[in-house]
Amino acid sequence: MKTQRLLIAAALIGAALSLPAVSFAQPARADRGDRPMHREMRDRMGEKVAEKLQLTDAQKQQMKALREQHEAAMKALRAESEGARKQNREKAQALQKQFRDQRRALLTPEQLKIADEMEAKMKEHRQERAEHRAERRGGHRGHGPAHDTPPPPKTE
């Protein structure tokens, strides 16, 4: 049960870190955070991470303010033209790094250690899932039989 909780917490951190970059792989549309189910899941994940890191009330408020700033910046970036996808992706990655650095600056050394452990476990979990998906497809990340080009015809 403890391992499962750690994986969930790590998944939450990983998800929080990867959502903005992933959003550029899809066409622009209404902000996903506006959906009630997404908002509830995000809030539950945030509460679990805050509990695991034992954030103070002040840290929780600062994290919330940072998240709101980050969401506004990402929403504005998504609203930019579709033609600049690569540039937008680079901007999103820069915003994500800035947001991550700001969040980490709020944490104590003990909380940073826990957050690093959670991130490492999440990274490992994502890698395992990617490998499992690749095995099911018979290839690796879109290179399986369903995605391969047919072999060239044999010549005699």
Secondary structure, 3 states (H helix, E strand, C coil): CHHHHHHHHHHHHHHHHHHHHHHHHCCCCCCHHHCHHHHHHHHHHHHHHHHHHCCCHHHHHHHHHHHHHHHHHHHHHHHCCHHHHHHHHHHHHHHHHHHHHHHHHHCCHHHHHHHHHHHHHHHHHHHHHHHHHHHHHCCCCCCCCCCCCCCCCCCC
